[in-house]
Structures are given as C-alpha cells and as structure tokens.
Amino acid sequence: MIAADGTAHKQIISDARAIALIAMTRTVMLNVLHARLDEGPVMSNDRAVADYAQARLGHAPVETVLLLLLNDQNELIRDLCLSTGTVDATAIAPREVVRHILNANARAILLAHNHPSGDPTPSLADKAITNRIARVVEGLGVTLVDHVIVARGRWHSMRADGVF
C-alpha cells in the first residue's frame, strides 16, 4: 500500500484521511532511507542503496531509472529520476547521464532501476547499457559504482556480478 500511488489508494480506500496518512508514511520512509545514503560513502553501503531504490521503485508498474550522483568521497550529491518507460523496458541515454554528471560536478554515479516482472535478474539489454555507460563516464574520469536492479523486495547488484 505504501508503494502504490494515490490512484490505487482511492480504488481501495474511501477515507481521505487514511489516504493522506499512507502518503505521509511513504514520504517519511523515503526520507529516512535517503538519509541513510547521506551517512557516508554510498559505495560501501549496498544495502542502503538497494533499500532506497526498492522503496522508490520496487512496486512501480513501469520500469524507472534512478541516477545517484556522488562526490569524490562517494557521498550522495543528489538523486533523480533519469527515465520512465514501459512494463518491460526503459531507455537510458548516455548523453543525459553525462549532462547530469557535468551539472552536478559528480565524480561517481550509481544507477538503479526496477523490474516490474518481479525478477531482478539483469537482461542482456541491462548489461549492454551498463557497460556502455561505464565506458562513457570513464572517459570523463567518473566511476560507475554500481547498477542495482530491484523487484518486489529482491535486488541484484551488477557490480557484484562483475558485469562491468
């Protein structure tokens, strides 16, 4: 219920106060998880990244990509929604990744996206775009720390797999 959007809440619950309480609970939860990312180097806290991505994206009905921009200490500068797609695909444009890196003066990045299917296993397309982005940002002196995929309470780290 917390991950669902307001439209879904209205289909299940008729009490406006209950819907507002659910929305407020989601906001507080996301803020707490976001604060965990601010506690130090993101790279050393895979679980915090996975929890945050899961809360933001885990139950989304379409694939959505988050970009986390990090400083030279691997601390979070900001995060943003990079793209939203369909039930089984979304486009990640390396040009947009580079634009955000340069605007934030980031030294490292982390990607996260969801698989609405419930299976966090990376597809061949996921692996290909991850490798492409890793090569592009490396040319800028920027490190791709990880690409995390979340799906209904499960998550997968491409870095741990050695994909890039």
Secondary structure, 3 states (H helix, E strand, C coil): CCCCCHHHHHHHCCCHHHHHHHHHHHHHHHHHHHHHHCCCCHHHCHHHHHHHHHHHHCCCCCCEEEEEEECCCCCEEEEEEEEECCCCCCCCCHHHHHHHHHHHCCCEEEEEEECCCCCCCCCHHHHHHHHHHHHHHHCCCCEEEEEEEEECCEEEEHHHHCCC
